[in-house]
Amino acid sequence: MTTADPAFLPGLELSRILYEEAVRPLLDDACPGLRHAAARVGTGSEVLGFDTPRSADHEWGPQLQLFLAPDEAARYGALLRRLLAERLPKDVRGWPTHFRRHDDPLDPVGQMELTDGPVDHRVTVQDVGGWLTRETGADPSAAEPTVLDWLAMPQQKLAEVTGGAVFHDGLGTLTAARRRLAWYPDQVWRYLLACQWQRISQQEAFVGRCAEVGDDLGSAVVAGQLVRDLMRLCLLLERRYAPYGKWLGSAFGRLDVAGGLLPSLRRALAATEYPERERGLCEAYETVAALQNGTGLAAPVDPACRSYHSRPFQVLHAERFARVLAATVTDPELRGRPLTGGVDQWADSTDFLNLTEPVRAATRALG
């Protein structure tokens, strides 16, 4: 694309237009009556609603997923891909449907480009169950996810599968699966909240201890980790899946609590001296503690900060909240399970989180 790029449209709107004005008419002509679902889900900033004109420089543009029944995906997949390559319009609202492939392994992303020949499009053909299993390790189109399924699914993956938009669902299975994955079952939610409070308890005293020995950089780093954990905790409390780092702040900013909490979090991050850093964190702790108490999920806990045992550091003692929440967990597969949580509460390597089977095996071992 060039400086004369067409007017920006949100990616989901562009995908809807691609389906309604181009893909659906081709399907009706070539395969009349073929039952299918059409959606823009999975990876991509537009799926989470965070795309901007900057997004158009890689793997963004007119694209969508077509889902067929498993036998029909095998029967029609290659035919439809070829048909779309030959007959799709060259552009949608001025945005090319052809994506130039890169041979450079350091820059493998696809970028839109006009072409005179067949288009190398971004319309995939697959079956719902197979796609869900590849994305999450489970197939919620066939059955309710198990406890292991929930703990082994990163929140980023859950956000990708349940986000975006479904333009048509003649199968019904995609919509049903998205409904099942829309949020955690109550018992899993309580367990994950307990685990998130436990994470905070493990580090809250280190902000002061690092500062006490003259390690202000270390103190600031720990404070940053605690701010991140508080943000993810707030997303859990407001029943929103936490995206990965690039979009965590954007997702947090949409929460009801964000307006009141942001000044405290910024104070903790911007502080150049420990006392101010501690004040910001304590304000944030007490705000989130009150939010937790307000859910009524567990017995209320005094939200005031206090000394860390005999040491002169002000902390929340977040383990108090972890304990009362864990006491409400009655599911036999979760009750008594170590407070390690879901996979992205104890691991944050993107490469690892994308390895479905190793993630499931590691999650199973932690139980």
N, C-alpha and C positions, 0 to 999 in steps of 0.2 A: 504494500500500500504506500501511498505517497502523501505529500502535504495536501493533496486535493481529496482526501478521504471523504466519503459521504457522511451525512449527519449520524452521530452516534445513536444507536438504539440499545436498550438493555438486551443482553444476550438472550434472555428467555423470550422476549417479544420477537426477536429475530428468528428464533427457532420455531415459534408458533407460526409465523408467517411462512417459513420454509415448509412446514407440514401442511398447512391449510391450502396454500396456493400452488405448491409444487409436488410434494410427495404424495399427498392423498389423492389428487387427481390421477397421478401415474399408477398408483395401486388400483384404483377403481377401474382404470382402463385395461391394465395388463392382468390383474388378478381379481376380478370382481368377486365380492363376497368374502375375501380373505380376512379372517378374524385376526385382529392385531391390536397392539397398544403402541402408542407413540408418546415419547416423553423426552425431556431434557433433564437428565439426572446424572449423578456420578460426579466426576471431577470437574473443576472449572469454577472460577470466581462467580460466574453468572448464576450457578446453581444455588449459591448461598446469598445471592443478591448483592454482591460487593463489586461487581465489575464496573469499570470506568473506561473512558477512551483509551487509557494506557493498556487495557487488557487486549486490545485488538492487535498487539504486536506478536502474540503467540497463542496458538491453540484456542483461539476465540473466533467465533463467526457463525454462519448458518450451519447448525449441526443438530442432530438428535439421534435418539435410539428407537429402532423399531423392534418390538417384541412379538414373536409368534409362538404358537404351541411348539413343543420340542421337535415333533416329527416334521412339522411344516417349516421350521427354521432350517432343518437339515435339507429339506426338499427345495425350498425356495431361496435360501440365503444367497447363493452364488448368482442366481438369476436376477434377484432384486438388486444386488450390488452392481451388476453389469448394466442393468436397465437404468438405474439412477445415474451411473457414470455417463451413459450415452444421452439421456434425455432430461436431466435436470437443467434448469436455466443456469446461465453462466454467473448470474448474480441475483441476490435478493436485496432489494432496496439499495442497490449500489454496492453491496458487500459480496465479493466473489464466493462462489461455492466450491472453488478449486483450492486445494491446499498444497503448496509446494513442499516437497519432502527435502530434508537436509541430509547430506551424507556425513557432515561433521559430527562425530560422536560427542563433542563438547557443546554442540548447539543443535540438538535433535528436534527442536520444536517445529510444528507446522505453522506456516504463515500463508494467509490468503493471497491469491494471485489470479488474475484473469488469464484465461487460456482459450485457444481456438479449438482445441480437441476435447476428448472426453475429460470430465472433471474427476479429480481425485478427491472425492467428497468425504464428509464426516457424518455419514448416515450409516450406523451399524445395524446389523440384523442378528438377533440372538433370541434365546428363550429366557423367560423371567427367572425360572429356578436356577438355571446355569449361571446367569449373571449375578444373582444374589449370592450364590455360593462362592463364586470367585471374589466378590466384593467383601463379604462378611464372614465367610466360613460356614454359614448356615443357609437354609432355604425356608424363610418364613412364609413363602407362598404355599408351602405344603403343610406346615405345622407351626405351633407356637414355639418361639425360641426357648431353649432350656436356660437354666441359670448359667451354665458354662458358656453357652452361646452369648448371653448378654455381657458377661465379664470379659469375653475374648474379643468383643467388637469395639474397636476404637471409636470415640465419639465423632471424630472427623468422618469416619466411614458412615456412621449412622446419620450424620448431617447430610452427607452426599446422597444417601439412598432415600431419605425422607424429604429432602429439599427439592429445589427445582420446580418443575411443573409437568403434569400429565395432560396431554392435549386430547387424547382419545384412549379409551380402554375397553375394547371389544372383548377382551379375555376376562377381565375382572381380577385376575391374579395379582397384577402389579399394584392396583389400588388396595387390595386386601393386605398384601405384604407391607405396604407403606403404612397402613393403618396399624398393623401389629407392631411396627417398629417406631411408631410416632413418639413414644416415651417409655421409660423403664416401668416394669411392674412395680407396685408399691414396695414390696419387700426388697427388691434389688435397689430401688432408689434410696431407701433408708440405709441400706448397707453401704452404698457408695458415698452418701453424705457422711456417715460415721468415718469412713476411710479418709475422706478429704479433710475433715477436722483433725484426724490423727496425723496426717501429713504436716499440718500447720504446727501442731504441738511439738513435733520432732525438731523444729528449727527455730521457734520463736525466741528462745533464750540466746541464740547464737549472735543475734544482732548486737546485743550489749556485750557479750563476752569477747567478740572480735574487737570491738571498740576499746574495751578495757585494756587489751594488750597492745594497743596502738595500731591495729590492723583495720583502718577505716575503710579501705577498699573491700576487704572481706566482709565487713559489716554491711556495706552498701550492696554487695552481691547477694548476701543472704536476704536482705530486705527486698531486693528485686524478686527473688524466688518466692518470698512470702506474698508479695503483691500478686504475682501470677497465680499462686494457689488460692488466694482470696477471690480473684476474678473468676476462676474456674468454679469455686464454691458457689459464688453468686449465680452463675449460669445454672448449676445444678439446682439451686434453691428455686429459681424461676422457671425450671423445667425447660431449659434450652441446652441442646448439645453444644459442647465447646469445640470450636474449630481449632485447627493448628495455629502456630504462632503468628503467621502473617495476618490472620483475621481475628485473632483473639480480642484485641482491643476494640475492633469495629463491632464485633458481636456483643461484647460487654457494654459498649456505649448505648446499645438499644434496650438495655434492661431498665426496669422501673427504678431500681436502686441506684443506677449509675450516677444520676445527677447529684445525689446527696453524698455519694461515696468518693467520687473522683477527686475532690479537693484534698481529702485525706491521703489517698493513694499517691497523688502527685507530690504532696508534702514529703511523704516517706521516701519517694524516689529522688526528689530534687535536693534533699537535705545534704549539706556538707559537714554537718556535725551530728554526733550521735543523739544528743537530747532531742533535737528537732525530728530526727528520723524516728525515734521511739514514740514521740507524740503523734506523728502521723499514723504510724502503725496501730497504736492503741485506739485512736479515734476510729480507724477502719475496723479493727477487731470488734469494738463495741457495737458499731453499726450492723455488722454482719451477724453478730451474736443475737442482737435484737430481732433481726430478720428471721433467724433460725427459730427463736422462741415463738415468733408470730405464726409459724406454720402449724403449730399444735401437734407436730409429729411425735414429740417426746416431752417429758416433763421439763418445764422451764428451768434454765440455769442462770444464775447471777451473771449478767453480761459485763460486769465491771472488771477492768484490768487490776492486777495485783502483783506483788513482788514474786520473783522466781525463787521460791523457798527463802533461804537466808541471803540470797544475792541481791544486789541493788538494781535489778533489771525489772522493768514493768512488762508483764506478759498477760495473756488471757488465760493461760492454762487450758488450751483448746481441747486437751484430752477429756475434759469434763463433758464437753458436748459429744465427743465420740462415744463415751461410755453410755450416756443416756439414750442416744440413738441406737447403739448396738443392742441395748436391752429391749428394744421394740422389735427386733428382728426375730421372727419365729420360724421362718422357713428352715427346715432341717438341713438343707444344703448350704445355707448361709450362716445359721446360728453357730457360733463357735469357730467359724472360719477366721483365720488371721486377717487383721485389718489392712490387707495389702490392696484390696480394691480391684477395679477394672484394669485392664492392661495398660491404659494410658495414665493410670495413677502411679504405676511403678516402672514404666518404660516410656521414653520419649524419642527413641530413634525412629525416624520416618522409614528407613529401610526395613527395620525389624517389624514395625507395625503393619507394613504392607505384605508381610509373609504370613499368610493366613494359617497354615498348618503349624509352623513353629510357635506362633502366638497362642494357638489353642493348646498345644502341648505344654507350653510354659504355664499357662493359666491353670491347666488341670493339675500340674505338679504343685502349684502353690496352695492348692486346697488340701 
